[in-house]
Amino acid sequence: AAVALAIGIGLQNFPEGMAVSFPLRRQGVSKRKSFFYGQLSAIVEPVAGVIGAATVMIMQPFLPYALAFAAGAMIYVVIEEVVPETQRANNTDVATLGFIGGFVIMMTLDVALG
């Protein structure tokens, strides 16, 4: 399960970086700065991962509640922010296929590695 999660997080970093970089490019920021800020947005993940791992080692019984909270927060953000934003543009079919593709990839990883 941990390997599938790590792969999923790694795959998720690509669209996250694009979500940061593309709006900057549209605003006229240089390619170099847009790329830099996209990378900077991912810097927090390893630091938070180490802090999270240390916290889990100390507070093992709290882990299921923390994971449930994190899952709920992610679902809220997707439903409240991401889905409406994708449906405003003209390419709603591409957005829907992207959601389906992401779901299929993660389910495949879960079954294959879980």
C-alpha positions as CSV (number, residue, x, y, z in Angstrom):
1,A,0.0,0.0,0.0
2,A,2.9,2.4,0.8
3,V,4.4,1.9,-2.7
4,A,1.1,2.6,-4.4
5,L,0.7,5.7,-2.3
6,A,4.2,6.9,-3.1
7,I,3.7,6.4,-6.8
8,G,0.3,8.1,-6.6
9,I,1.9,11.1,-4.9
10,G,4.6,11.2,-7.4
11,L,2.2,11.1,-10.3
12,Q,0.1,13.8,-8.7
13,N,3.0,16.2,-8.6
14,F,2.9,16.7,-12.4
15,P,-0.5,18.2,-12.6
16,E,0.1,20.1,-9.3
17,G,3.2,21.8,-10.8
18,M,1.3,22.6,-14.0
19,A,-1.6,24.1,-11.9
20,V,0.9,26.5,-10.4
21,S,3.0,27.2,-13.5
22,F,0.4,27.6,-16.2
23,P,-1.5,30.5,-14.6
24,L,1.8,32.3,-14.1
25,R,2.7,31.9,-17.8
26,R,-0.7,33.3,-18.7
27,Q,0.1,36.3,-16.6
28,G,3.3,36.9,-18.5
29,V,5.8,35.4,-16.0
30,S,8.9,34.0,-17.7
31,K,9.2,30.2,-18.3
32,R,12.1,30.0,-15.9
33,K,10.2,31.7,-13.1
34,S,7.0,29.7,-13.7
35,F,9.0,26.5,-13.6
36,F,10.8,27.6,-10.4
37,Y,7.5,28.5,-8.6
38,G,6.0,25.2,-9.8
39,Q,9.0,23.3,-8.2
40,L,8.9,25.5,-5.1
41,S,5.3,24.4,-4.5
42,A,6.5,20.8,-4.2
43,I,9.4,21.5,-1.8
44,V,7.0,21.4,1.2
45,E,6.1,17.7,0.5
46,P,9.4,16.0,1.6
47,V,9.6,18.2,4.7
48,A,6.0,17.5,5.6
49,G,6.6,13.8,4.9
50,V,9.4,13.6,7.4
51,I,7.4,15.5,10.0
52,G,4.4,13.3,9.3
53,A,6.5,10.1,9.6
54,A,7.9,11.2,12.9
55,T,4.5,12.1,14.2
56,V,3.1,8.7,13.2
57,M,5.9,6.9,15.0
58,I,5.1,8.8,18.1
59,M,1.3,8.7,17.9
60,Q,0.4,5.4,16.1
61,P,-3.1,5.0,17.5
62,F,-4.0,8.5,16.1
63,L,-3.1,7.4,12.5
64,P,-6.5,6.2,11.3
65,Y,-8.2,9.5,12.4
66,A,-5.5,11.6,10.7
67,L,-5.8,9.6,7.5
68,A,-9.6,10.0,7.6
69,F,-9.2,13.7,8.1
70,A,-6.7,14.0,5.2
71,A,-9.0,12.0,2.9
72,G,-12.0,14.2,3.8
73,A,-10.0,17.4,3.2
74,M,-8.8,16.2,-0.2
75,I,-12.3,15.1,-1.2
76,Y,-13.7,18.5,-0.1
77,V,-11.1,20.4,-2.2
78,V,-11.8,18.3,-5.3
79,I,-15.5,18.6,-5.1
80,E,-15.6,22.3,-4.0
81,E,-12.8,23.7,-6.1
82,V,-11.5,21.4,-8.8
83,V,-14.7,20.0,-10.3
84,P,-16.5,23.3,-10.8
85,E,-13.3,24.9,-12.2
86,T,-13.0,22.1,-14.8
87,Q,-16.6,22.4,-15.9
88,R,-16.3,26.2,-16.6
89,A,-13.9,25.8,-19.5
90,N,-14.8,24.6,-23.0
91,N,-12.9,21.3,-22.6
92,T,-15.1,19.6,-20.1
93,D,-14.7,16.2,-21.8
94,V,-10.9,16.3,-21.4
95,A,-11.3,17.2,-17.7
96,T,-13.7,14.3,-17.2
97,L,-11.4,11.9,-19.0
98,G,-8.6,13.1,-16.8
99,F,-10.6,12.3,-13.6
100,I,-11.4,8.9,-15.0
101,G,-7.8,8.2,-16.0
102,G,-6.5,9.2,-12.6
103,F,-9.0,7.0,-10.9
104,V,-8.2,4.0,-13.1
105,I,-4.4,4.5,-12.5
106,M,-4.8,4.6,-8.7
107,M,-7.2,1.6,-8.6
108,T,-4.8,-0.3,-10.8
109,L,-1.9,0.5,-8.5
110,D,-4.1,-0.4,-5.5
111,V,-5.0,-3.8,-6.9
112,A,-1.5,-4.6,-8.3
113,L,0.5,-3.5,-5.3
114,G,-2.1,-3.7,-2.5
